[in-house]
Amino acid sequence: QKIRTRRGKASGGSSDSNMGRKDS
């Protein structure tokens, strides 16, 4: 949960949920 939120912020912020899931 923490990692996906942090990565999402660096990736785009609004897509933290979508991108975080793919990145994870």
Secondary structure, DSSP 8 states (H G I E B T S, - for coil): -HHHHHHHHHHTSTTHHHHHHHH-
